[in-house]
Amino acid sequence: MNDSKNPVGAGKDRHAPVGSGWIGFEGIKGVVRHESLQGRPFILETPWIGKDSKKQRPMYEAEIALLRGNVAAHFGQDFVQDVERLAHFYKGEGIDRRSFVIDTWTLLKNDAKAKKADPREPLERLYDKAVEAQVLPDRTEEEINQRITVWLAGEEAIQA
């Protein structure tokens, strides 16, 4: 199970973290939670995230909690409050999660000049914005990326 860096029909299998690709969290959740697939195992094939390739980390813990619907129970209230801080920040920046993701992938796919100028993927761009604004100054890169991954799924995912 993975999100996709490419739209349907692209003929490519380029993995994106859950919620940061063309399928989106709701699409993936629809598959994982489908009644005819209950009790079946899934393999999470999402990429590791991080600026330094030697320090990249998987977002598996956050992605699995999202798909199980137990983010708040698994991570606790401080985590949820951090996600809410990110939501407030991104809203103030005029960022809609799905539009931002799709617009970024479309730009990277269709505009070679723009891609050369700024090849960062959606999650990287969101991370850079949060760090620059010091939204979660006491959190590590991995912790911030976990919270962004959860934010991309939407507020309903935290409560589910």
ROSE-4610 file (N, C-alpha, C; in Angstrom, 1 decimal, always signed):
// ROSE-4610
residu = [M/M/M/N/N/N/D/D/D/S/S/S/K/K/K/N/N/N/P/P/P/V/V/V/G/G/G/A/A/A/G/G/G/K/K/K/D/D/D/R/R/R/H/H/H/A/A/A/P/P/P/V/V/V/G/G/G/S/S/S/G/G/G/W/W/W/I/I/I/G/G/G/F/F/F/E/E/E/G/G/G/I/I/I/K/K/K/G/G/G/V/V/V/V/V/V/R/R/R/H/H/H/E/E/E/S/S/S/L/L/L/Q/Q/Q/G/G/G/R/R/R/P/P/P/F/F/F/I/I/I/L/L/L/E/E/E/T/T/T/P/P/P/W/W/W/I/I/I/G/G/G/K/K/K/D/D/D/S/S/S/K/K/K/K/K/K/Q/Q/Q/R/R/R/P/P/P/M/M/M/Y/Y/Y/E/E/E/A/A/A/E/E/E/I/I/I/A/A/A/L/L/L/L/L/L/R/R/R/G/G/G/N/N/N/V/V/V/A/A/A/A/A/A/H/H/H/F/F/F/G/G/G/Q/Q/Q/D/D/D/F/F/F/V/V/V/Q/Q/Q/D/D/D/V/V/V/E/E/E/R/R/R/L/L/L/A/A/A/H/H/H/F/F/F/Y/Y/Y/K/K/K/G/G/G/E/E/E/G/G/G/I/I/I/D/D/D/R/R/R/R/R/R/S/S/S/F/F/F/V/V/V/I/I/I/D/D/D/T/T/T/W/W/W/T/T/T/L/L/L/L/L/L/K/K/K/N/N/N/D/D/D/A/A/A/K/K/K/A/A/A/K/K/K/K/K/K/A/A/A/D/D/D/P/P/P/R/R/R/E/E/E/P/P/P/L/L/L/E/E/E/R/R/R/L/L/L/Y/Y/Y/D/D/D/K/K/K/A/A/A/V/V/V/E/E/E/A/A/A/Q/Q/Q/V/V/V/L/L/L/P/P/P/D/D/D/R/R/R/T/T/T/E/E/E/E/E/E/E/E/E/I/I/I/N/N/N/Q/Q/Q/R/R/R/I/I/I/T/T/T/V/V/V/W/W/W/L/L/L/A/A/A/G/G/G/E/E/E/E/E/E/A/A/A/I/I/I/Q/Q/Q/A/A/A]
num = [1/1/1/2/2/2/3/3/3/4/4/4/5/5/5/6/6/6/7/7/7/8/8/8/9/9/9/10/10/10/11/11/11/12/12/12/13/13/13/14/14/14/15/15/15/16/16/16/17/17/17/18/18/18/19/19/19/20/20/20/21/21/21/22/22/22/23/23/23/24/24/24/25/25/25/26/26/26/27/27/27/28/28/28/29/29/29/30/30/30/31/31/31/32/32/32/33/33/33/34/34/34/35/35/35/36/36/36/37/37/37/38/38/38/39/39/39/40/40/40/41/41/41/42/42/42/43/43/43/44/44/44/45/45/45/46/46/46/47/47/47/48/48/48/49/49/49/50/50/50/51/51/51/52/52/52/53/53/53/54/54/54/55/55/55/56/56/56/57/57/57/58/58/58/59/59/59/60/60/60/61/61/61/62/62/62/63/63/63/64/64/64/65/65/65/66/66/66/67/67/67/68/68/68/69/69/69/70/70/70/71/71/71/72/72/72/73/73/73/74/74/74/75/75/75/76/76/76/77/77/77/78/78/78/79/79/79/80/80/80/81/81/81/82/82/82/83/83/83/84/84/84/85/85/85/86/86/86/87/87/87/88/88/88/89/89/89/90/90/90/91/91/91/92/92/92/93/93/93/94/94/94/95/95/95/96/96/96/97/97/97/98/98/98/99/99/99/100/100/100/101/101/101/102/102/102/103/103/103/104/104/104/105/105/105/106/106/106/107/107/107/108/108/108/109/109/109/110/110/110/111/111/111/112/112/112/113/113/113/114/114/114/115/115/115/116/116/116/117/117/117/118/118/118/119/119/119/120/120/120/121/121/121/122/122/122/123/123/123/124/124/124/125/125/125/126/126/126/127/127/127/128/128/128/129/129/129/130/130/130/131/131/131/132/132/132/133/133/133/134/134/134/135/135/135/136/136/136/137/137/137/138/138/138/139/139/139/140/140/140/141/141/141/142/142/142/143/143/143/144/144/144/145/145/145/146/146/146/147/147/147/148/148/148/149/149/149/150/150/150/151/151/151/152/152/152/153/153/153/154/154/154/155/155/155/156/156/156/157/157/157/158/158/158/159/159/159/160/160/160]
x = [+0.9/+0.0/+0.9/+0.6/+1.4/+0.6/+0.9/+0.3/+1.2/+0.8/+1.5/+2.0/+3.2/+3.7/+3.2/+2.5/+2.0/+0.5/-0.2/-1.6/-1.9/-3.2/-3.6/-3.3/-2.9/-2.6/-1.2/-0.4/+1.0/+1.9/+1.6/+2.4/+3.7/+3.6/+4.8/+4.4/+5.3/+5.0/+6.0/+5.7/+6.6/+5.9/+6.4/+5.7/+5.8/+4.8/+4.7/+4.2/+4.5/+3.9/+2.4/+1.7/+0.3/-0.2/-1.1/-1.7/-0.9/+0.3/+1.1/+1.2/+0.3/+0.3/-1.1/-1.2/-2.4/-3.6/-3.3/-4.4/-5.0/-4.2/-4.7/-5.1/-5.1/-5.5/-6.8/-7.8/-9.2/-9.3/-8.6/-8.5/-7.9/-6.8/-6.0/-6.8/-7.4/-8.2/-9.4/-10.0/-11.1/-10.7/-9.5/-9.1/-8.8/-8.0/-7.5/-8.7/-9.7/-10.8/-12.0/-11.9/-13.0/-13.4/-14.7/-15.2/-14.7/-14.6/-14.2/-12.7/-11.9/-10.5/-10.1/-11.1/-10.8/-10.1/-9.1/-8.4/-7.2/-7.1/-6.0/-4.8/-3.6/-2.4/-2.2/-1.6/-1.1/+0.4/+1.1/+2.5/+2.6/+3.1/+3.3/+4.6/+4.4/+5.6/+5.8/+5.9/+6.1/+7.6/+8.0/+9.5/+9.8/+11.1/+11.7/+11.8/+11.7/+11.7/+12.8/+13.4/+14.4/+15.3/+15.8/+16.7/+18.0/+18.6/+19.9/+19.6/+20.1/+19.7/+20.3/+21.3/+21.8/+20.9/+20.1/+19.2/+17.8/+17.4/+16.0/+15.4/+14.1/+13.3/+12.0/+11.4/+10.1/+9.0/+7.9/+6.7/+5.7/+6.2/+5.3/+4.5/+5.1/+4.3/+3.1/+3.3/+2.2/+1.2/+1.7/+0.8/+0.0/+0.6/-0.2/-1.2/-0.9/-1.9/-3.0/-2.7/-3.8/-4.7/-4.1/-4.9/-5.7/-5.2/-5.9/-7.0/-6.8/-7.8/-7.5/-6.2/-6.0/-4.8/-4.7/-3.6/-3.6/-4.7/-4.7/-4.4/-4.9/-4.7/-3.2/-2.7/-1.3/-0.2/-0.4/+0.6/+0.3/-0.9/-1.2/-1.6/-2.1/-2.6/-1.6/-0.4/+0.7/+0.9/+0.9/+1.0/-0.2/-1.4/-2.6/-2.5/-2.1/-2.0/-1.0/+0.1/+1.1/+0.5/-0.3/-0.9/-1.9/-2.6/-3.5/-2.8/-1.6/-0.7/-0.3/+0.1/+0.4/-0.8/-2.0/-3.2/-3.5/-3.4/-3.6/-2.6/-1.3/-0.3/-0.5/-0.8/-1.0/-2.3/-3.3/-4.5/-4.2/-3.4/-3.0/-2.1/-1.5/-0.7/-1.5/-2.8/-3.7/-3.5/-2.9/-2.6/-3.8/-4.4/-5.3/-4.6/-4.7/-3.8/-3.9/-5.1/-5.2/-4.7/-5.2/-4.8/-3.3/-2.7/-1.3/-0.5/-0.9/-0.3/-0.4/-1.6/-1.9/-1.2/-1.3/-0.7/+0.8/+1.4/+2.9/+3.3/+2.6/+2.9/+2.7/+1.6/+1.3/+2.4/+2.8/+3.9/+5.2/+5.6/+6.8/+6.7/+5.6/+5.4/+5.4/+4.8/+4.5/+5.4/+6.2/+7.0/+8.4/+9.2/+10.6/+11.4/+11.1/+11.8/+11.5/+10.3/+9.9/+10.5/+10.5/+11.1/+12.6/+13.3/+14.7/+14.9/+14.1/+14.2/+13.9/+12.9/+12.5/+12.0/+12.9/+12.4/+11.8/+11.6/+11.1/+9.7/+9.4/+8.1/+7.2/+5.9/+5.0/+5.4/+5.7/+6.0/+7.3/+8.2/+9.4/+9.1/+8.3/+7.9/+7.1/+6.2/+5.5/+6.4/+7.3/+8.3/+9.1/+9.6/+10.5/+9.7/+8.4/+7.6/+7.4/+7.1/+6.9/+8.2/+9.3/+10.6/+11.0/+10.8/+11.1/+10.3/+9.0/+8.2/+8.3/+9.1/+9.3/+8.0/+7.1/+5.8/+6.0/+7.0/+7.2/+8.7/+9.2/+10.7/+11.4/+10.7/+11.4/+11.3/+10.7/+10.6/+11.7/+12.0/+13.0/+12.4/+13.3/+12.8/+11.8/+12.1/+11.2/+9.9/+9.9/+8.7/+7.8/+8.4/+7.7/+7.1/+7.8/+7.3/+6.2/+6.2/+5.1/+3.8/+4.0/+2.8/+2.3/+3.2/+2.7/+2.0/+2.5/+1.8/+0.4/+0.2/-1.1/-2.0/-1.4/-2.1/-2.7/-1.9/-2.3/-3.6/-3.8/-4.9/-6.2/-6.1/-7.3/-7.6/-8.4/-8.8/-9.6/-10.4/-11.2/-10.4/-9.2/-8.4/-7.8/-7.6/-7.1/-8.2/-9.4/-10.5/-11.0/-10.8/-11.4/-10.8]
y = [-1.2/+0.0/+1.2/+2.2/+3.4/+4.5/+5.7/+6.8/+6.9/+7.7/+7.7/+9.1/+9.2/+10.5/+10.8/+9.8/+10.0/+9.8/+10.5/+10.2/+8.9/+8.4/+7.2/+7.2/+6.1/+5.9/+6.4/+6.8/+7.3/+6.1/+4.9/+3.7/+3.7/+4.4/+4.4/+4.0/+3.5/+3.0/+3.8/+5.1/+5.9/+6.2/+5.7/+5.7/+7.1/+7.5/+8.7/+8.3/+9.1/+8.8/+8.9/+8.2/+8.2/+9.6/+10.0/+11.4/+12.4/+12.1/+13.1/+12.9/+12.1/+11.7/+11.9/+11.4/+11.5/+10.7/+9.6/+8.8/+9.5/+10.0/+10.7/+9.8/+10.3/+9.5/+8.8/+9.6/+9.0/+7.8/+7.9/+6.8/+5.6/+5.8/+4.6/+4.0/+4.9/+4.5/+3.6/+4.0/+3.3/+1.9/+1.7/+0.3/-0.5/+0.1/-0.6/-1.0/-0.1/-0.4/-1.0/-1.4/-2.0/-3.3/-3.5/-4.6/-6.0/-6.1/-7.4/-7.6/-6.6/-6.8/-6.9/-6.9/-6.9/-8.2/-8.1/-9.3/-9.7/-9.0/-9.3/-8.4/-8.9/-8.1/-7.1/-6.0/-5.0/-4.8/-4.5/-4.1/-2.6/-1.9/-0.4/-0.2/+0.4/+0.7/+2.1/+2.9/+4.3/+4.7/+5.8/+6.1/+6.7/+6.6/+7.2/+8.7/+9.5/+11.0/+11.6/+12.7/+13.5/+14.2/+15.3/+16.1/+15.4/+14.8/+14.1/+12.7/+12.2/+10.8/+9.8/+10.1/+9.2/+9.3/+10.2/+10.4/+10.2/+9.8/+9.6/+8.6/+8.8/+7.9/+7.6/+6.5/+6.1/+6.8/+7.1/+7.6/+6.5/+5.3/+4.2/+4.3/+4.7/+4.7/+5.6/+6.8/+7.8/+7.2/+6.7/+6.2/+5.0/+4.1/+3.0/+3.4/+4.4/+4.9/+5.6/+6.3/+6.9/+5.9/+4.9/+3.8/+3.0/+2.9/+2.1/+3.0/+4.3/+5.3/+5.5/+5.4/+5.6/+6.5/+7.6/+8.6/+9.2/+9.7/+10.3/+9.3/+8.1/+7.1/+6.7/+6.6/+6.1/+7.1/+8.4/+9.4/+10.3/+10.5/+11.4/+12.8/+13.5/+14.8/+15.9/+15.8/+16.7/+16.6/+15.4/+15.2/+15.8/+15.6/+16.1/+17.7/+18.2/+19.7/+20.2/+19.5/+19.9/+19.9/+18.9/+18.8/+19.9/+20.3/+21.4/+22.7/+22.9/+24.1/+24.1/+23.0/+23.0/+23.4/+22.8/+23.1/+24.6/+25.2/+26.7/+27.4/+27.0/+27.7/+27.6/+26.4/+26.2/+26.9/+26.9/+27.7/+29.2/+29.7/+31.1/+31.4/+30.4/+30.5/+30.3/+30.0/+29.8/+28.4/+27.4/+26.1/+25.2/+24.6/+23.6/+22.3/+21.3/+20.1/+19.4/+19.1/+18.3/+19.1/+20.4/+21.2/+21.4/+21.6/+21.8/+20.6/+19.4/+18.2/+18.0/+18.1/+17.9/+18.9/+20.2/+21.3/+21.1/+20.7/+20.5/+19.4/+18.2/+17.1/+17.5/+18.2/+18.7/+19.6/+20.5/+21.4/+20.7/+19.7/+19.0/+18.1/+17.6/+16.7/+17.5/+18.7/+19.4/+20.5/+21.0/+22.2/+21.9/+21.6/+21.2/+22.4/+23.6/+24.8/+24.9/+24.8/+25.0/+23.8/+22.6/+21.5/+21.7/+22.2/+22.5/+23.6/+24.6/+25.7/+25.2/+24.3/+23.9/+22.5/+21.4/+20.1/+19.4/+20.2/+19.6/+19.1/+17.9/+17.3/+18.0/+17.7/+18.3/+18.3/+17.1/+17.0/+17.8/+17.8/+18.6/+20.1/+20.6/+22.0/+22.4/+21.5/+21.8/+21.8/+20.8/+20.8/+22.1/+22.5/+23.7/+25.0/+25.1/+26.2/+26.2/+25.0/+24.9/+25.2/+24.8/+25.0/+26.5/+27.1/+28.5/+29.4/+29.0/+29.8/+29.4/+28.4/+27.9/+27.5/+26.8/+26.3/+25.3/+24.4/+23.4/+23.4/+24.5/+24.6/+23.6/+22.9/+21.9/+20.5/+20.3/+19.0/+18.7/+17.4/+16.9/+16.9/+16.7/+16.6/+15.5/+14.3/+13.2/+13.5/+14.1/+14.4/+15.4/+16.4/+17.3/+16.6/+15.8/+15.1/+14.1/+13.5/+12.6/+13.5/+14.6/+15.5/+16.1/+16.4/+16.8/+15.7/+14.5/+13.3/+13.2/+13.3/+13.3/+14.4/+15.6/+16.8/+16.6/+16.0/+15.8/+14.9/+14.0/+13.2/+13.9/+15.0/+15.8/+15.6/+16.6/+16.6/+15.4/+14.9/+13.8/+12.5/+12.4/+11.3/+11.2/+12.3/+12.4/+11.9/+12.2/+11.9/+10.5/+9.9/+8.6/+7.5]
z = [+0.0/+0.0/+0.0/-0.9/-0.9/-1.7/-1.4/-2.2/-3.5/-4.5/-5.7/-6.1/-6.6/-7.1/-8.5/-9.1/-10.5/-10.5/-11.4/-11.5/-12.2/-12.1/-12.6/-14.1/-14.6/-16.1/-16.5/-15.5/-15.9/-16.2/-15.8/-16.1/-15.2/-14.1/-13.2/-11.8/-11.1/-9.7/-8.8/-8.6/-7.7/-6.4/-5.4/-4.1/-3.4/-2.7/-1.9/-0.5/+0.5/+1.8/+1.8/+2.6/+2.7/+2.8/+1.9/+2.0/+1.2/+0.7/+0.0/-1.5/-2.0/-3.4/-4.1/-5.3/-6.1/-5.5/-4.8/-4.3/-3.1/-2.2/-1.0/+0.1/+1.3/+2.5/+2.3/+1.9/+1.8/+0.9/-0.2/-1.2/-0.6/+0.0/+0.6/+1.8/+2.6/+3.7/+3.2/+2.1/+1.5/+1.1/+0.7/+0.4/+1.6/+2.5/+3.7/+4.6/+4.7/+5.6/+4.8/+3.6/+2.8/+3.5/+3.6/+4.4/+3.8/+2.5/+1.9/+2.1/+2.6/+2.8/+4.3/+5.1/+6.6/+6.9/+7.8/+8.2/+7.3/+6.2/+5.3/+5.6/+5.4/+5.6/+4.5/+4.8/+3.8/+4.0/+3.0/+3.1/+2.7/+3.7/+3.5/+2.7/+1.5/+0.7/+0.4/+1.5/+1.4/+1.6/+1.0/+1.1/+2.5/+2.8/+3.9/+3.6/+4.6/+4.5/+5.2/+4.7/+5.4/+4.4/+4.9/+4.1/+3.8/+4.8/+4.7/+4.4/+3.3/+2.9/+4.0/+4.7/+5.8/+7.0/+7.1/+8.3/+8.0/+6.8/+6.4/+7.3/+7.6/+8.5/+7.8/+8.1/+7.6/+8.4/+7.8/+8.5/+8.8/+8.8/+9.0/+10.3/+11.4/+12.7/+12.5/+11.9/+11.7/+10.7/+9.6/+8.6/+9.0/+9.8/+10.3/+11.3/+12.2/+13.2/+12.4/+11.3/+10.5/+9.9/+9.3/+8.7/+9.7/+10.9/+11.9/+12.6/+12.4/+13.0/+14.5/+14.9/+16.4/+16.6/+15.9/+16.0/+17.4/+17.9/+19.2/+20.3/+20.2/+21.3/+21.2/+20.0/+19.9/+20.2/+19.8/+20.0/+21.2/+21.6/+22.7/+22.3/+23.3/+23.1/+22.6/+23.1/+22.6/+21.1/+20.6/+19.2/+18.4/+18.9/+18.3/+18.3/+19.4/+19.5/+18.5/+18.3/+17.3/+15.9/+15.6/+14.3/+14.1/+15.2/+15.1/+14.9/+15.5/+15.3/+13.8/+13.2/+11.8/+11.0/+11.3/+10.6/+10.6/+11.7/+11.9/+11.0/+11.1/+10.3/+8.8/+8.3/+6.9/+6.4/+7.3/+6.9/+6.7/+7.6/+7.6/+6.3/+5.8/+4.6/+3.4/+3.6/+2.4/+1.8/+2.5/+2.0/+2.2/+1.2/+1.3/+1.0/+1.9/+1.8/+0.5/+0.0/-1.2/-2.4/-2.5/-3.6/-3.7/-2.5/-2.5/-3.0/-2.6/-3.0/-4.5/-5.0/-6.4/-7.3/-6.8/-7.6/-7.7/-6.6/-6.6/-7.5/-7.4/-8.3/-9.8/-10.1/-11.4/-11.9/-11.1/-11.5/-11.8/-10.9/-11.0/-12.3/-12.6/-13.8/-15.1/-15.1/-16.4/-16.7/-15.7/-15.9/-15.6/-16.6/-16.4/-15.8/-16.2/-15.7/-14.2/-13.8/-12.4/-11.6/-12.2/-11.4/-11.2/-12.2/-12.1/-11.0/-11.0/-10.0/-8.6/-8.4/-7.1/-7.2/-7.1/-7.3/-6.0/-5.0/-3.7/-3.9/-3.3/-3.3/-2.3/-2.3/-1.4/+0.1/+0.6/+2.0/+2.3/+1.5/+1.7/+1.7/+0.9/+0.8/+2.1/+2.5/+3.8/+5.0/+5.0/+6.1/+6.1/+5.0/+5.0/+5.4/+5.0/+5.5/+7.0/+7.6/+9.0/+9.8/+9.3/+10.0/+9.9/+8.7/+8.5/+9.4/+9.6/+10.5/+12.0/+12.2/+13.6/+14.3/+13.5/+14.1/+15.2/+15.1/+16.1/+16.4/+17.0/+17.1/+17.9/+18.8/+19.7/+19.2/+18.0/+17.4/+16.4/+16.3/+15.3/+13.9/+13.0/+11.6/+11.4/+12.0/+12.0/+12.6/+13.8/+14.5/+13.7/+13.1/+12.3/+11.1/+10.4/+9.3/+9.6/+10.8/+11.2/+11.4/+12.0/+12.2/+10.9/+9.9/+8.6/+7.9/+8.0/+7.4/+8.0/+9.3/+9.9/+9.4/+9.4/+8.9/+7.5/+6.6/+5.3/+5.2/+6.2/+6.2/+6.5/+7.2/+7.6/+9.1/+9.6/+11.0/+11.4/+10.5/+10.8/+11.1/+10.5/+10.7/+12.1/+12.7/+14.1/+15.1/+14.8/+15.7/+15.5/+14.3/+14.0/+14.8]
